[in-house]
Structure formats: structure tokens, C-alpha cells
């Protein structure tokens, strides 16, 4: 999978996980939302 496609899929998955209720996020061990200091790129 090309790097851009991987980054896009990761952003989509992360967004979906943050949309889950807080109780479920806690149950699966998802960290509390923290704004990143910089943009993460796959390259």
C-alpha cells in the first residue's frame, strides 16, 4: 500500500476510534485525546 494510502487509512481509523463512546475507548485501552504537536507523516 502506498504511503499516502496508509496515512489516509490511519487517519480514518483514528477518527473512528475517537468517535466511540468514552467507556468503550477506555475498555479497549485507547488513550485520551491529546492534540499532537506536529503532523505525523509516514515518510
N, C-alpha and C positions, 0 to 999 in steps of 0.2 A: 504494500500500500504506500503510495507517495506520501512524503512528509506533510504536505498541506492537508491531505485527506485524513491523516492520523490526527493532526491538530484539530481539525474540524469535528471529528468524531469525539475526541476527548472533551472539547468544549460543550458539545451537545449532551454527552453523558453527565458531565459535571453539573450542567444546568438542570437536568432532570433529577439528579440526586438532591440538589438544593431545593427543588420544588416538593420533595416528600415532606410529610409532617415531621416535626422535630422529634417526636417519640421514635419514629422509625429510623431517622438518621442516627439517633443515639443507639438504638438496638443493633444497627449494622456497623457501628463504630466510625461513622462519618464525622470528621472534625467540624467544630462550629465554624460558621462562615467568617472568614477574615479576608479583607481586601489585599490582594497581592501588591507588593511594592513595585513590581515591574511586570511587563508582559512576558510570558513564557513562550518561547518559540522552539520547535522541535529540531532546530539546526543551529 
